[in-house]
């Protein structure tokens, strides 16, 4: 009886999981750091940056991972009879090997070891993700364990609901003075007091997760668990309450204005409905309810001038500037299929095309109206040319019989064509994700085995594609730090084989879930299936988002919980 009581009281081994679910997402603290990019011509000479959402979160996760690893090691050594089969984790073990190899051969070892630039997913963080998945898988045992995790999910969901509701109505808690005092030192508060620039304006929900896209991904995972609980609940009043909570989470997801998250939420709704509503009548009612719910959201969006639906259309409003290069002959631009050349000659600025019989000419200090978009102009003073195009002013210089672009670091550099996959004019799709993918795909062939290293994507991406960034990122000094596709980012940073390992794990995980949740009748399977749906939504949204400290910890913990649930129900994973 004494041993049984001791076992019941050992809920404290769940603390690493509870901290990951409840505390880590709320870890916001001002950090001032140097990204080390000042040595690159495409970056400013000042590389000092501020970060609220990732810098300290990464270190906090490292600490959680260390304690989880120690506890797990002792457990595996002392309680071998309780150790669950781990064949499914072999692909993840190989994945960790390639993380380490990519770190050893990294183009920036410091960034790969410590994390860098708006991400801080160091090699340690990436390995901790896997440790957390294995930890949750091995540690979760009793019905009580699953109930504690369910309570933790409810706590963070409630906190997010409060923060998100404030943001929907235009009140960001980050702007409250007492909150700012909590997330920075007194010295920093006296410097930044009341001057923290909102990352996003309007009523976007981004919670404490920096980006509405990240908030959408996380909310979808939480929604998947709550929706499963609602559908599987047998007590009528409790079931209604969980449905109300599900509606709240859906509302928050809607106001992230994330299209990928909306599709993921719809996938969760449909899969959950099909899984639990077996009778045809109930299934039709459930589908009708989903349609009615989205009709309500569309009415809300109509009242807000179709802020959401206008983004789904994703119309091409970009300028048709497809190329810009410099050489000894001038500044060459391809605009709407026509090639233009600007150059200096005899104290005048000329613009010519093959179709022009007479070139456009202007004298020093006089503006030249360029024959493409409205408002496009050029002017020169001595040997410097200022070009206003695509709502940007670009500065060029003519020296040593060569034309150069003046980069954000104020250094002269030649504009050259970059290798890109032809997207046939669809680079603008997905908020210009097509542009990023078109420049990322050619990088993959160089990183089939070993990647460039964790958190080094920005240093590998062709940041010198100034013309492309002018058109698709709205400004030439924009730094593309991720591929906005987790699979592409991982391929570049940790190698193609590492992505293959992840995909093998995902496929095995999906297969286990299909066969492992034939019957859902207790807290283990209810929570497990909810976590399973959450992981499916993460895998889908990863096509349009990257792994982040705001989203990935939930995924890896939920993956471990889902697999543990299947193991407990089926007495093993083959």
N, C-alpha and C positions, 0 to 999 in steps of 0.2 A: 504493500500500500504506500509505503514511503517512497519507493522508486517511481511509482505511478504518479504520485504528487509532484515529484521532482521533474518528471517528464512534462507534466502539464505546465509547470512554471517556466520551462525553457523557451519562452516566446522571445527572449532577448536576442536569440540568434537571428531573428528576423530584422533586427535593427538596421543592418546595411540596406535591406530591401525597402524598409519603411523610410529611411533617410533619402533614398534615391527617388521614391515616389512623392513624398510630401515636402521635404526640405530643399532638395537640390533645385527644383524648378523655381523656387522663390529666392534663391541665392543671387542677389543683385548688389553689386558693390563697385564703386568707381575705382578704376585702375588706370594709371598713366604709364605708357610703355613705348618703346621704340621698336618699330617693325623691321628696321634694318634695310629698307628699300632705297635709301637716299643714294646709294651707289649706282642705281639703275637710272638710265636717261629718261625712262617713262614715268618716273616718280619724282615728287617734289624733293628739294634739298632738306626740307623739314619732315622727318619721318616719325615725329612724336605724336602718338595717338591716345585717345581715351577709350575706355571700354567699361561698360556696366554689366554686361550679360554673360560673358564667357571666361574672362581671365581667371577670376577667383573660382568660378564654377568648375573649371577644369582641375584646379588643385584640390578642391573639395571632393570631387569624384575620385581623384587619385587616392586620397586618404580612405574613402569608403572602400575602394578596390583593394587597398593593402590589407585592411582589417578583414574584408570578405575572403581574401586569398589565404590569410593566416588561419581563419576559422575553418575554411574549406579543407586546407591541408591537414589540420588536426583531425577533422571529422573523417576524411578518407583514410587516414592512418589508423585511427582508433576504433572506428566502427565500420570495418570492411563489410560486415554482413548486411549493413544498411545501404551500401553503395549501389546506386542505380547504374544500369548499363550506359556506357558512354560512346558507343560506336557512332551515334549521330553527331557527336562533337568532333570527330576526326577531321572533317573538312575545315572546321573552325580552328583546330590546332595547326593545320597547314597554313591557313590564312594568317595566323599569328606569326608563323615563321617568316612569311613574306613581308609582313609588317616590319619585323626586325631587320631583315635583309635590306629592305628599301630604306630603312633608317640608317643602317651602316653605310650604305652607298649614296646617301642623300646628297642633293646639290646644296642643301642648307641644313647641316646636322643640328645646329642650334634650334632652328624652327621645328624640326622633326622631333627633337627630344623634349622641348618645352611647349610647343604650340606657338602659333603666330597669327596675326592679322585677321581679326573678326571671327575666328574659328576656334583656335586653341584646342584642336583635336590632335594632340601629340600621339606618338606611338604608344605611350603609357595609357592614355585615355582609350585608344582603340583596343588595346589588349584588356583593359578593365571592363569594357563592354562585354567581351566574351566571358571573363571571369564572373560577372554578374549573372549572365545567362546560366552558366554552369552552377553557380551558387544557388540561385533560385530553384533550379532543377533538382539539386541534391538535398537542399534544406527543407523544402516544402513537403510536409508529411501529413499531419493530422488535419481533420476538418477545421479545427481551431486556427491553424496556420492560415488557411484560405480565408477564414472569416476576418482575421486581423488585416490581411491584405485588402479585402473588400472594404473594410472601414477606412483604411488609408486612402483608397481610391475615392471614396465618398468625401473625405476631408479635403483633398486637393481639388476635387471637382467643385465643392462648395466655395472654396477660396477663389478659384478661377471664376466662378459664377458671379461673385461680388465684384471682383476687379473688372471683369468683362462687361458687366451691366453698367458700371460707371463709365467705361470707355465708349459704350454704345451711345450714351447720352452726352458725350463730349467732355467727360471729366476723367483726366488721367491722374491716377494716384501718384505717379512720379512727379507731378508738378506741385504736390502738397509739400509745404515747407518741412513739416515734421518727418515726412518720408525721406526727403533729401538729407536731413540730418542723420538718418539711420544708414544711408548707403554711401556716405563719404566721411572723411575726417573733418575735423573742425576747420583746419587750414583750407582744405578743398571746398568746404561749404562757404567760407568767406569769399572764395574766388569765384565759384560757380553759382552761388545762391540765386535761385530764381531764373537762371539763364541756361538751364538744361534744354537744349533744343529737342523738340519732339521729333522722334524718328518718323512718325507718321501722323498726319493731320486728319481732321474729320472724325468720323466715328468708327474707325477701324479697330477691331479687337486684336490686340497683340499680347495682352496679359503682361507677364513679366518675362516674355520670351523673345523680345527684340523685334521680331518680324511677324506680321500677320500670317505668312505662310507657315512658319514654325508653330504658331498658335493653332492654326487649322489642323496641322498634322497631329499635334498632341491632343487636341479636343476630340478629333475623330477616334483616337485610341481609347480615350476615356468614355466617349459615347458608346463605343462598341460593347464595353463591359456593362454599362448601365442599361443599354437596350436589351442585352441578353438577359440580365436580371429581371427586367420588366416582363419580357416574353415568357420566361420560365417560372415566374412567381405564381403560386397557387392561391395565395390569400388576396382577395379582391381589392381591399383598401390599400394594401401595400403595393399591389400591382399598379393601381392607378397612380400612386405617388411616384413610382419609378418611371411611369410613362410621362408624368409631368416633368421629372428631372431630365428625361431624354429630350423632351421638347425644348427645355432650357439650353441644353448642350447644343442642339441643332441650331437654335437661335444664335448662339455665340459663334458657331461655325459659319453661319450665313454672313455674319458681320465681320468675319475676317476677309471677306471678298476674295477668298482663295478658290479658284476654279478646280484645282486638283482635289482639294479637301471636300468640296461639294460633291464631286463624283465619288470620292471614297465614302462619304456619308451615305450617299444613295446606295452604293454597293453593300454597305453594312445593313441598311434598312431591308434591302431585298433578300440578302442571304439569311438574315435573322428571321425574317417573316417566313421564308420558305422552309427553314429548319424547324420552326416551332408550330406553325399553323398547318397541320397536316390535312385537316378536312377542307374540301374544296370551297365550302361556304365561308369558312373562317379566312382562308387564303385570299379569296376575292375581297372580303371586307378589309383585310389588312392592306392589300394593294390599293384599294379605293381610299383608305385612310392616308396612305403615303402620298397619293396624288393630291388629295385635299390639302394636306399639310404644305406641299410645295406650292399649291395655288395661293395659299395664305401668304407665303413668303414672297411670291411674285407680286401680289397686291401691295405688300409692304415696300418692295423695291420700286414699284410704280409710283408710290407716294414720295419716294426719294429720288425721282427723276431717273429711274433705271440705272442706278450707279453700278449694280452688279451685272445685270444682263447686258449692259453696253460693253462690259469687259469681255464677256463670253464670245461676243461676235468677233472680237480681235481683228478689227479692220486695219488695213495697211495705211497709216497716215505718215509714213516715213518718206523723206526726200529720196528721190531715185539717184542718189550719189553712190555709185558702185565701186569707184576706184580713185585713188589719189596717190601720186608718186612724184618724187623730185629727182632730177639729174642735172647734167651740165646744160641742158637745153631749156629748162624751166620747170614750172609746176604743172603737172599733167593731171587732168580730172576727167572722169567719165561720168557724165550726168545725163540720165534718161537716154542712154545709148549713144550719145554724142561725145566725142573726145575734144576737150578744150586744152589749150596750153597758154599759160601766163608767163611772160618773160620780160626782162628789162633790156632796152636797147636805146642808146643815144639819149639818155636822161628821160626816157618815156617808158610807160608800162603798156604792153601790148597783149591782147587776147585774140587767139586765132583758132579756127577749126578748119577741117578739110573743105567744109561747105561754104566758108566765108570767102567772098571775093576780095573784100577789104577788111583788114584787121581792125579791131577796136583799139583806140589809142587814147591815152590820157597823160597829162603832164604831172610832175611831182606835186603832191599835196592835193590833187584833184581826184574826186571819187569817180570810179568807173562802174557803171551799172552793167552787171554781167547778164548775158542773155539766157538765163535759165530761171530759177525760182524767183518769186517776187521778193525784192529787198536785197538780193545778192549783190554785193559790191566789193570792189578792191581799190586800194589806195597805196601809194608807196612814198617813202621818204628816204632819200639817198639810196642805200642798198637794201632797205627793209621793205617787205611787202605785207600788208595787212589784208587778209581775205575774210569777208563776212559771208558765211554760207551755213545753211542748216542751223540757223540761230546760234552760231558760234563764231568767234573771231579767232582766226588762226594766224600766227605770226611766222613769216618766212624771212630768210636772209640770203643774199647773194654775195658769196665771197669765195676767193680762190677758184674762180670759174665754175662754181657749183652752187646749186640752190639747196638750201637746208630748211627744215622745219625746226622751229624753236620749241623744244619739248617742255613739259611741266617743270623740269629741273633747270630750265633756262639754258640747256645745252643744245647746240646745233646738231641735227641728225637728219640723215636722209630718210624720206618716206619711201618704203619699198612695198611691193606686193607680198602678201603673206599666203602661205599654202592654206587652202580651204576646200571643203567639200561643197559641191554645187547643190544648193537647196532650191534652185530654180525660182529665186525671188521670194521664197517663203521664210527668209531669215527673221522676219518680224514676228512670226507666230510665237505664242506663249510668252508675251512680254519680251520679245527678242531672244527667247531661249534658242530659237533656230539659228540665230547668228552665233551664239556661243558654241552650240553643238557643231556648227559648220567649221569652226576654227579648232575645236577640240578633237574631232575625229581623226584628223591627220597626225595628231600626237600619239595615238594609240600604238602605232606600229613600232615606236621607239621604246615602249614600256610593256612589252608582252610578258617578260619575266620579272624584271625588277622595276619598281616605280621610282619616281623622282624623290620620294620621301613624303611622309605625312606633313600636311600643312605647307606644301611648296607649290601648289597649283598655280598661284599667281605668278610665280617666277618662271613657269614653263609656258604658260599661255602667251600667245603673241601680243603682248601689251603695246607693241609698237604699231599695231594696226589702228593708227589714229583716225583714218578716214572711216573705217568700219565702226569705231566707237562713237564718232561724231553722229553717224546716221542712226545706229541702233542703241546706243547707250546715252545719247543726247549730249555727251561732252567728251573731248579727247583725253582728259585726265582720269576718266573712270577706270578703276582697277577691277578687273574681272578676277575674283578670288576663288570662284567655284564654277563647276560646269552646270549647276542647277539640274543635275541628274546624278544621283548618288553612284550609279554604276560606272558612269564615265569618269567621275572624280576619283573614285577608288582605283580605276584602271590606271589613270595617270600617276597617282600618288603611291600606290602599293603594288601595282602591276596587274597584268591581265589574268595571271594564274590566281591571284588573290580574289578577283571578281568571280572567276570560275568556282572557287571554293565556296564563296558566299552563295552563289546560285545553286550549287549542289545542296548546301544546307537548306536553303529556302524550299527547294523541290521536295527534299525528304521531309521537311517540316510540314508542308502542305499535305503531302501524302499521309503522314501520320495523323493529321487532323481529320482528314476525310474518313479514315477507318476507325479512328479512336473515339469519336464522339457519336457513336450510333445511339447511345442512350445517355440522356442528361437528366439526372434525378437527385443530385445532392450539391452541396456548396462547392465541392472540388470540381465537378464537371461543369457547373454553371459558370463559376469564375474562370475555369480553364478555357471553356469555349468562348467566353467573352474576350479573354486575352488572345485567343487564336484569331478571332475576327479582327481584333486590334492590330495584330501583326500583319494580317493580310492587307489591311488598309495602309499600313506603313510601307509595305513592299510596293504597293501601287503608287503611292504618292512619291516614292523615291525615284520614279521616272521623271519627276518634275522638280524635285527638291533634293537637297544634299543631306548627308548625315550631319547632325549638329548636336551640341551638348544640351540643347533644349528639347530634342525629340528622341534621339537614339537611346538614352538610358531607359526610357519607358519601354521601347521596343524590346531591348535585350532582356530586361527583367520579365516582361510579359511572355516572351518566347520561352524562357525557363519555366515559368509558372504553367504555361499551356502544356509543355512537354512533361512536366512533373504530374500534372493532372491525368494525362493520357497513360503514363506509366502506372500510376496508382490504380486507375480503372482497369487496365488491361494486364497488370502484373508484368510489365516489361516492354522494352523497346528493342526490336531486333535490328 
